[in-house]
Amino acid sequence: MTGPGEVFIALIVIGLPILLLMLIANRYFRLREKKLEVEASLAAEKAAQYASRSIELEHRVRVLEQIVTDAGVQTANQIEALRDQRRIDNGAPGQ
């Protein structure tokens, strides 16, 4: 037969280590959760920076495309003006 003293010792020998393991595991998982939250926050910040940089680069490309396109039109107009001038100078209309 078991007495109350043996039950108390069994609780100490079995229950105390289980309780300590549960507390250690709880603290470990809370620390791990905090670490994951920090990593997620940093990843979100980097993603925002990349998105901002991407938008900035997109805007710059649009400006460059506009400059190239506008310059191309101006160059074509200048070439046509020179051709027209040459036709007038040579007296050959419509060549």
C-alpha positions as CSV (number, residue, x, y, z in Angstrom):
1,M,0.0,0.0,0.0
2,T,1.1,3.5,-0.7
3,G,1.0,6.2,1.8
4,P,0.6,10.0,1.5
5,G,4.4,10.4,1.8
6,E,5.1,8.2,-1.2
7,V,2.5,10.0,-3.3
8,F,4.1,13.3,-2.3
9,I,7.6,12.1,-3.2
10,A,6.3,10.7,-6.5
11,L,4.7,14.1,-7.3
12,I,8.0,15.8,-6.6
13,V,10.1,13.3,-8.5
14,I,7.8,13.2,-11.6
15,G,5.8,16.4,-11.4
16,L,8.6,18.9,-10.7
17,P,10.8,17.9,-13.7
18,I,7.7,17.9,-16.0
19,L,6.7,21.4,-14.7
20,L,10.2,22.7,-15.2
21,L,10.4,21.3,-18.7
22,M,7.0,22.9,-19.5
23,L,8.2,26.3,-18.2
24,I,11.5,26.0,-20.2
25,A,9.6,25.0,-23.4
26,N,7.2,27.9,-22.9
27,R,10.0,30.4,-22.6
28,Y,11.8,28.9,-25.6
29,F,8.7,29.1,-27.8
30,R,8.0,32.7,-26.7
31,L,11.6,33.7,-27.5
32,R,11.3,31.9,-30.9
33,E,8.0,33.7,-31.6
34,K,9.6,37.1,-30.8
35,K,12.5,36.3,-33.1
36,L,10.2,35.4,-36.0
37,E,8.2,38.6,-35.4
38,V,11.4,40.7,-35.7
39,E,12.5,38.8,-38.8
40,A,9.1,39.3,-40.4
41,S,9.2,43.0,-39.5
42,L,12.7,43.4,-41.1
43,A,11.5,41.5,-44.2
44,A,8.5,43.8,-44.6
45,E,10.7,46.8,-44.2
46,K,13.0,45.5,-46.9
47,A,10.1,44.7,-49.2
48,A,8.8,48.3,-48.8
49,Q,12.3,49.7,-49.6
50,Y,12.5,47.5,-52.7
51,A,9.0,48.6,-53.8
52,S,10.0,52.2,-53.4
53,R,13.2,51.7,-55.3
54,S,11.3,49.9,-58.1
55,I,8.8,52.7,-58.4
56,E,11.6,55.3,-58.5
57,L,13.5,53.3,-61.2
58,E,10.2,52.9,-63.2
59,H,9.7,56.7,-63.1
60,R,13.3,57.3,-64.3
61,V,12.9,54.9,-67.2
62,R,9.7,56.7,-68.2
63,V,11.5,60.0,-68.2
64,L,14.4,58.6,-70.2
65,E,11.9,57.0,-72.7
66,Q,10.2,60.4,-73.1
67,I,13.5,62.2,-73.6
68,V,14.6,59.7,-76.2
69,T,11.3,59.8,-78.0
70,D,11.0,63.5,-77.9
71,A,14.6,63.9,-79.1
72,G,13.9,61.4,-81.9
73,V,11.0,63.5,-83.1
74,Q,13.0,66.7,-82.9
75,T,15.9,65.0,-84.8
76,A,13.5,63.8,-87.5
77,N,12.0,67.3,-87.8
78,Q,15.5,68.8,-88.1
79,I,16.5,66.3,-90.8
80,E,13.3,67.0,-92.8
81,A,13.9,70.8,-92.4
82,L,17.5,70.3,-93.8
83,R,16.1,68.2,-96.7
84,D,13.5,70.9,-97.4
85,Q,16.3,73.6,-97.3
86,R,18.4,71.5,-99.7
87,R,15.5,71.1,-102.1
88,I,15.0,74.9,-102.0
89,D,18.7,75.6,-102.4
90,N,19.0,73.2,-105.4
91,G,15.8,74.4,-107.0
92,A,14.5,70.9,-107.2
93,P,11.0,70.8,-105.8
94,G,9.7,67.5,-104.4
95,Q,12.7,65.2,-104.8
